Amino acid sequence: MVKKEAEHKKKFVTVTQTASPIGREESQAKTLIGLGLNKIGRSRTLSITPEVIGMVTKVQHLLKVEYS
């Protein structure tokens, strides 16, 4: 689950895709692409910004999230 910004003071978030966007809204597939993910098991380490937090929140059911 995604933590609120006030709860974490880390600078990066690592997101790993754990599920497929097939059969879901097109916007969710586009959000995964925006995060740099397109296949199950792929990971990206991203800087924490309001934009990234918003995208992660939108597709959190398709991701594993780790703060570092």
KEVO-973841 format. One record per residue (C-alpha): z, x, y; residue in one letter. Coordinates in pm, whole numbers, plus 50000, padded with zeros to 5 digits. Last residue first. Layout:
<romars>
ZXYa/...
</romars>
This chain:
<romars>
499985144250373s/499765106750321y/498385093049993e/496315061149954v/494775047849633k/491875025149719l/490054992649632l/492934969049724h/493384988750048q/489914977950165v/490714963450509k/493884984050551t/491965016350494v/489405006350757m/492104998151012g/494015030450941i/490775050050987v/490065033851324e/493645038051449p/493415075151368t/494935095051084i/492685124351004s/490815120050676l/491005135550331t/488335120750107r/488385112349739s/485805100649485r/487135084949166g/485025053549179i/481805059449371k/480725054149731n/483405068749958l/482895084950297g/485285061750483l/482305044550646g/480795040150299i/483985022450192l/483765000350502t/480154991850420k/481184980050073a/483954958950229q/481534943950482s/479234932850201e/481954910050065e/482924916349705r/480974912949380g/480394950149350i/482874968749575p/484014989949279s/487605000549221a/489795031649244t/488365049249549q/490635077749652t/492015080550006v/493825111250136t/495555105750471v/496145132750727f/498465139651021k/501795128450883k/504415110551088k/504725079550878h/506655047450933e/505435040951289a/501815039351170e/502555011350925k/502335020750560k/499295011850351v/500005000050000m/
</romars>
